[in-house]
Amino acid sequence: QFLLGESDLGQNRAKASERALAELNPHVVVETHSGELSEAFLASFQVVVLTESPLEEQLRVGNFCHAQGISFIVADTKGLAGQLFCDFGECFVIDDPEEGDPVSAAVQHISQGNPGVVTCMGTENFQDGDLVIFSGVQGMTELNGQEPVPVHVLDTSRLEISDTSSFSPYRCGGLVSRVQRPEECSHEPLCQALEKPKIQMANTEDLPRSLSLHAAFRALHAFRRKRSRLPRPRAPADAEEVLELARSLGAQQAPLDEDIVLAFASVSAGDLCPVAAVVGALAAQEVLK
């Protein structure tokens, strides 16, 4: 833990960390709470993040937050593995659903007509129904700053737009840019997401490993509930018990990578600052969303 030293041994970690944490940004109010996470306490927040919490507490707090419209995040690390879950409610609006630079094209000509036709290069990046705006157009300046208008793609160099018959004649220049439309998505509460994890990966070869880690985390919760502790480091008997629990919990999802589960269980009692920093940074980014 980056903010603690040997002199803090035996103290409440939140209390011991509060002063150093508050100094990182004087514009942020940092307060500690060492009581229970009651519903009355949780109700005052927009976002709740749980770390190092048992599954029962995650489910209880997650169900409450989902019902109250409070964004809920679980972040945890065990050894070299990390876990992050986000529930932003049933009506979460994504203002910029597409990553990367916005789609735009240089205008070569705009006809006066109903509809008007825009000649430009790069129309393959546009689709029928896209909303576009214009900037830097000379001559037909009425288009500059106009509300977004829908387009119809005619071919590889022409877009059809709204009525331009009453506009000034086009002279030169300009840029046509696609406007990103906000998207609304619905998030499941943790209790539902655990039933069948939905994982999207660029490399599908990593999917069995990720599903096995999901099962390993579930099994670790079950082991801790049964033994009131984490598996001992490099203890084969404890690792085998976690594997047996994972088999019973994860058999319906996908073939279990037993080597991954055994390795996970063998080091799950360890905490590493670099792993915590990476998962913590990802969780913080989700909070900003």
C-alpha positions as CSV (number, residue, x, y, z in Angstrom):
1,Q,0.0,0.0,0.0
2,F,1.7,3.2,-1.2
3,L,0.5,5.5,1.6
4,L,1.5,3.4,4.6
5,G,4.7,2.8,6.5
6,E,5.8,0.6,9.4
7,S,4.7,3.2,11.9
8,D,1.1,2.6,10.8
9,L,1.0,-1.1,11.7
10,G,-2.0,-1.9,13.8
11,Q,-4.0,1.1,12.7
12,N,-7.1,1.3,10.6
13,R,-5.8,1.5,7.0
14,A,-8.4,4.2,6.0
15,K,-7.6,6.4,8.9
16,A,-3.8,6.0,8.4
17,S,-4.1,6.7,4.7
18,E,-6.5,9.7,4.9
19,R,-3.9,12.5,5.4
20,A,-1.5,11.4,2.7
21,L,-4.3,10.7,0.3
22,A,-5.9,14.2,0.9
23,E,-2.6,15.9,0.1
24,L,-2.6,14.5,-3.5
25,N,-5.4,16.9,-4.5
26,P,-6.4,19.8,-2.2
27,H,-9.6,20.3,-4.3
28,V,-11.0,16.9,-3.3
29,V,-12.6,16.3,0.1
30,V,-11.4,13.0,1.6
31,E,-13.3,11.5,4.5
32,T,-13.1,8.1,6.2
33,H,-15.9,5.9,7.5
34,S,-15.2,2.9,9.6
35,G,-18.8,1.9,10.4
36,E,-21.0,-0.6,8.5
37,L,-22.0,-0.1,4.9
38,S,-25.6,0.5,5.7
39,E,-28.2,1.4,3.1
40,A,-28.7,4.8,4.7
41,F,-25.0,5.5,4.3
42,L,-24.7,4.2,0.7
43,A,-27.8,6.1,-0.4
44,S,-25.8,9.4,-0.3
45,F,-23.4,8.5,-3.1
46,Q,-23.5,8.6,-6.9
47,V,-20.9,5.9,-7.2
48,V,-19.9,3.1,-4.8
49,V,-16.7,1.1,-5.3
50,L,-16.0,-2.1,-3.3
51,T,-12.6,-3.5,-2.9
52,E,-11.5,-6.6,-0.9
53,S,-15.1,-7.5,-0.1
54,P,-16.7,-10.9,0.3
55,L,-19.1,-12.0,-2.4
56,E,-22.1,-11.7,-0.1
57,E,-21.4,-8.1,0.6
58,Q,-20.9,-7.4,-3.2
59,L,-24.3,-8.9,-3.9
60,R,-26.0,-7.0,-1.1
61,V,-24.5,-3.7,-2.0
62,G,-24.8,-4.3,-5.7
63,N,-28.5,-5.1,-5.5
64,F,-29.2,-2.0,-3.4
65,C,-27.2,0.3,-5.7
66,H,-28.9,-1.0,-8.8
67,A,-32.3,-0.5,-7.3
68,Q,-31.4,3.1,-6.3
69,G,-29.7,4.1,-9.6
70,I,-26.3,4.3,-7.9
71,S,-23.3,3.3,-10.1
72,F,-21.6,0.3,-8.6
73,I,-18.1,-1.0,-9.2
74,V,-16.2,-4.0,-7.8
75,A,-12.4,-3.9,-8.0
76,D,-10.2,-6.6,-6.5
77,T,-6.8,-8.1,-6.9
78,K,-5.5,-11.5,-5.8
79,G,-1.9,-12.2,-6.5
80,L,-1.3,-11.5,-10.2
81,A,-4.9,-11.5,-11.2
82,G,-7.4,-8.6,-11.1
83,Q,-11.1,-8.3,-11.3
84,L,-13.3,-5.4,-12.3
85,F,-17.1,-5.2,-12.5
86,C,-19.3,-2.2,-13.5
87,D,-23.0,-1.7,-13.1
88,F,-24.0,1.8,-14.3
89,G,-27.8,1.1,-14.1
90,E,-30.5,0.4,-16.7
91,C,-30.3,3.8,-18.5
92,F,-26.6,4.7,-19.0
93,V,-25.9,7.2,-21.8
94,I,-22.7,6.9,-23.8
95,D,-22.0,10.3,-25.3
96,D,-19.1,9.1,-27.5
97,P,-19.7,5.5,-28.4
98,E,-17.1,5.5,-31.2
99,E,-13.4,5.7,-30.2
100,G,-10.8,7.4,-32.4
101,D,-11.0,10.5,-34.6
102,P,-14.4,11.7,-35.9
103,V,-15.3,10.8,-39.5
104,S,-15.0,13.8,-41.8
105,A,-14.3,14.5,-45.5
106,A,-13.1,17.6,-47.5
107,V,-15.9,19.1,-49.5
108,Q,-15.3,19.6,-53.3
109,H,-18.8,20.9,-54.3
110,I,-22.3,21.4,-53.0
111,S,-25.2,21.8,-55.4
112,Q,-28.2,24.1,-55.0
113,G,-31.2,21.9,-55.0
114,N,-33.8,19.9,-53.1
115,P,-32.1,17.7,-52.0
116,G,-28.6,19.2,-52.2
117,V,-25.7,17.0,-53.2
118,V,-22.3,17.2,-51.6
119,T,-19.3,16.0,-53.6
120,C,-16.4,14.9,-51.5
121,M,-13.8,12.1,-51.1
122,G,-14.3,9.4,-48.5
123,T,-18.0,8.8,-48.5
124,E,-17.4,5.1,-47.7
125,N,-16.9,6.2,-44.1
126,F,-20.5,7.5,-44.0
127,Q,-23.8,5.5,-43.8
128,D,-27.4,6.4,-44.7
129,G,-29.0,8.2,-41.8
130,D,-25.7,9.6,-40.4
131,L,-26.1,13.1,-39.0
132,V,-23.4,15.6,-40.3
133,I,-22.4,19.2,-39.8
134,F,-20.5,21.5,-42.1
135,S,-17.6,23.9,-41.3
136,G,-15.4,26.2,-43.3
137,V,-17.7,26.3,-46.3
138,Q,-17.2,29.4,-48.5
139,G,-20.1,30.7,-50.6
140,M,-22.8,28.5,-49.2
141,T,-22.1,29.8,-45.7
142,E,-25.7,29.0,-44.5
143,L,-24.4,25.4,-43.9
144,N,-21.8,26.5,-41.4
145,G,-23.0,26.1,-37.9
146,Q,-26.3,24.6,-39.0
147,E,-28.0,21.9,-36.9
148,P,-26.9,18.4,-37.8
149,V,-28.6,17.1,-41.0
150,P,-29.1,13.4,-42.1
151,V,-27.3,12.2,-45.2
152,H,-28.0,9.6,-47.9
153,V,-25.0,8.0,-49.5
154,L,-25.3,8.1,-53.3
155,D,-22.0,6.6,-54.4
156,T,-18.3,6.8,-53.5
157,S,-18.0,10.5,-53.9
158,R,-21.5,12.0,-53.3
159,L,-23.8,12.6,-50.3
160,E,-27.4,13.8,-50.5
161,I,-28.5,16.3,-47.8
162,S,-31.4,18.5,-47.1
163,D,-32.8,21.4,-49.2
164,T,-30.1,23.8,-50.3
165,S,-32.1,25.5,-53.1
166,S,-32.4,28.8,-51.2
167,F,-28.8,28.9,-50.1
168,S,-26.0,31.0,-51.6
169,P,-24.0,29.3,-54.4
170,Y,-21.1,27.2,-53.2
171,R,-17.7,28.6,-53.9
172,C,-15.0,26.4,-52.4
173,G,-13.6,24.7,-49.3
174,G,-15.4,23.2,-46.3
175,L,-15.5,20.0,-44.2
176,V,-18.4,17.6,-43.7
177,S,-18.2,15.8,-40.3
178,R,-20.3,13.0,-38.8
179,V,-21.9,13.8,-35.5
180,Q,-21.7,11.0,-32.9
181,R,-25.1,10.2,-31.5
182,P,-25.4,9.2,-27.9
183,E,-26.2,5.6,-27.2
184,E,-28.1,4.2,-24.2
185,C,-27.2,0.9,-22.7
186,S,-28.5,-1.2,-19.8
187,H,-26.3,-2.8,-17.3
188,E,-27.1,-6.0,-15.3
189,P,-26.8,-6.2,-11.5
190,L,-23.9,-8.3,-10.2
191,C,-26.3,-11.2,-9.2
192,Q,-27.4,-11.6,-12.9
193,A,-24.0,-11.0,-14.4
194,L,-22.4,-13.8,-12.3
195,E,-24.8,-16.3,-13.8
196,K,-23.2,-16.1,-17.3
197,P,-20.3,-13.7,-17.7
198,K,-20.4,-11.8,-21.0
199,I,-16.9,-11.3,-22.2
200,Q,-15.9,-9.5,-25.5
201,M,-12.3,-9.9,-26.5
202,A,-10.3,-9.0,-29.6
203,N,-8.4,-12.3,-29.2
204,T,-10.9,-15.1,-28.8
205,E,-8.1,-17.5,-27.8
206,D,-7.9,-15.8,-24.4
207,L,-11.6,-16.4,-23.7
208,P,-11.2,-19.8,-22.0
209,R,-8.5,-18.3,-19.7
210,S,-10.8,-15.4,-18.8
211,L,-13.8,-17.6,-18.0
212,S,-11.5,-19.8,-15.9
213,L,-10.4,-16.8,-13.9
214,H,-14.0,-15.9,-13.4
215,A,-14.6,-19.4,-12.0
216,A,-11.4,-19.1,-9.9
217,F,-12.6,-15.9,-8.2
218,R,-16.0,-17.5,-7.4
219,A,-14.2,-20.5,-6.0
220,L,-12.0,-18.3,-3.9
221,H,-15.0,-16.6,-2.4
222,A,-16.4,-20.1,-1.6
223,F,-13.1,-21.2,-0.1
224,R,-12.9,-18.1,2.1
225,R,-16.5,-18.6,3.3
226,K,-15.7,-22.2,4.2
227,R,-12.2,-21.8,5.7
228,S,-12.4,-18.2,7.0
229,R,-9.1,-17.5,5.3
230,L,-7.4,-17.4,1.9
231,P,-5.5,-20.4,0.5
232,R,-2.0,-20.6,1.9
233,P,0.8,-19.6,-0.5
234,R,2.0,-22.6,-2.6
235,A,-0.1,-25.0,-0.5
236,P,-1.1,-27.9,-2.9
237,A,-4.0,-29.1,-0.7
238,D,-5.6,-25.6,-0.6
239,A,-5.1,-25.1,-4.3
240,E,-6.7,-28.4,-5.1
241,E,-9.7,-27.5,-2.9
242,V,-10.1,-24.2,-4.8
243,L,-9.9,-26.2,-8.1
244,E,-12.7,-28.6,-6.9
245,L,-14.9,-25.6,-6.0
246,A,-14.2,-24.0,-9.4
247,R,-15.1,-27.3,-11.2
248,S,-18.5,-27.2,-9.5
249,L,-19.1,-23.5,-10.2
250,G,-17.7,-23.1,-13.7
251,A,-18.4,-26.4,-15.5
252,Q,-21.5,-25.0,-17.3
253,Q,-19.6,-21.9,-18.7
254,A,-16.7,-23.4,-20.6
255,P,-13.9,-26.0,-20.2
256,L,-11.9,-25.1,-17.1
257,D,-8.2,-24.3,-17.5
258,E,-7.1,-26.2,-14.3
259,D,-3.5,-24.9,-14.5
260,I,-4.7,-21.3,-14.4
261,V,-7.0,-22.0,-11.4
262,L,-4.2,-23.8,-9.5
263,A,-1.7,-21.0,-10.2
264,F,-4.3,-18.4,-9.2
265,A,-5.1,-20.2,-5.9
266,S,-1.4,-20.7,-5.0
267,V,-0.6,-16.9,-5.0
268,S,-4.1,-15.5,-4.2
269,A,-3.0,-14.5,-0.6
270,G,-0.4,-12.1,-2.0
271,D,-1.0,-8.4,-2.6
272,L,1.3,-6.6,-5.1
273,C,1.3,-2.8,-5.4
274,P,1.8,-2.8,-9.3
275,V,-1.2,-5.0,-9.8
276,A,-3.3,-2.9,-7.4
277,A,-2.2,0.2,-9.2
278,V,-3.3,-1.1,-12.6
279,V,-6.7,-2.3,-11.5
280,G,-7.2,0.8,-9.3
281,A,-6.5,3.0,-12.3
282,L,-9.0,1.1,-14.4
283,A,-11.6,1.4,-11.7
284,A,-10.9,5.1,-11.3
285,Q,-11.5,5.6,-15.1
286,E,-14.8,3.8,-14.7
287,V,-15.7,6.2,-11.9
288,L,-15.0,9.2,-14.1
289,K,-17.4,7.8,-16.7
